[in-house]
């Protein structure tokens, strides 16, 4: 009978440790689910943004090419040269 309080304490402590372990495991799972959800939501947005920016970059590049074709003869002393379309 002298060991009953010690056994009760060890059983209670064991239960607390198991509960804390389960809570930590579930917290890790929730964080993983959250990270996957955010990644899944961001991926289509990044893809769409890339598709929207691509034509803008191409048109800016074309414009820069046309400007350089037009301006270069002026700096070379040939102002009456018309650029090719």
N, C-alpha and C positions, 0 to 999 in steps of 0.2 A: 504494500500500500504506500510505501514511502516514495516509490517511483512514479506514481500516477500523475502528479503535477508536472513532472519533467516530460512524461510521455504526451500529456495533453499539449504542453507548450511546443514540443517538437512536431506534433501533428498539425497544430495551428500554423507554425512557422512554415512547414512544408506546403500547406495550402496557400499561404500568402505568396511564397516563392513561385509556385506553379501559376497562380493567377497573374502575377506581375510578368512572368515569362510569356504567357498567352497574350496579355495586353500589348507587350512590346512587339511580338510577332504580328499581331493584327495591325499595329501602327505602321510597321514596315510595309506590310501588304497594301495599306491604304495609300502610303506615299508612292509606292510603285504604280498603283492604279492611277493616281493623280498625274504622275509624270507621263505615263503613257497617254492619258486623255489629252493633256496639253500638247504633247508632241503630235498626236493625231489631228488636233484642231489647227495647229500651226502649219503643218505640212501643205495642205491645200492652199492656204493663204500665200505661202512663199511661192508656190508653183504659179498661182494666178498673178502675183505681182511680177514674177519673171516674165510671164507671157505679155503683161501689159507694158513693161519697160522695154522689151526687145524691139518693137517697131519704133519707139521713140529714139532709141539709140541709133538705129539704122537711119532714120530720117535726119537726125542731127549729123551723122557721119556724112551722108549724101550732101547736106547743106554745106558743111565745112569743105568738102571736095569742090563744090561748085564755086564757093567764095574764093578758094585759093586759085582755081583755074581762071577766075575773072580778075583777081587782084594781081597775080604774078606778072602778066604782061604790062600792067601799069608801072610797076616798079622796074621793069626792064626797058621802059621808054617806048612801049608800043601801045598807046592808049586806044587806037582804033581797031583793035582785035576783038571780034565777037566770040564769046564762048560757045563751044559745041554743046548741044542739048543731050 
